[in-house]
Amino acid sequence: HHSSLPRDERTISNKLSAEEQRERKIDESRRTVNDPLKPATDHGNKPSRGAQIDAELQKEDEETLRRKPKSD
């Protein structure tokens, strides 16, 4: 039964590694949501027209929210 111990340790290590990768992907997707131009510019490409439109809309929304009076 001792031979299964290293296998268990490997499984735990694999699970931990998979969880860390999942967290990195989530963080990356959050950054993409914040900046639709980021994926293309990170790879040295020109952002697509759709990404440019998304960035413009996001900027307009942020400005609208800043101007909107806060309701207390």
Secondary structure as UniProt FT lines:
FT   TURN            2..3
FT   HELIX           4..34
FT   TURN            36..37
FT   HELIX           38..42
FT   TURN            43..44
FT   HELIX           49..67
//
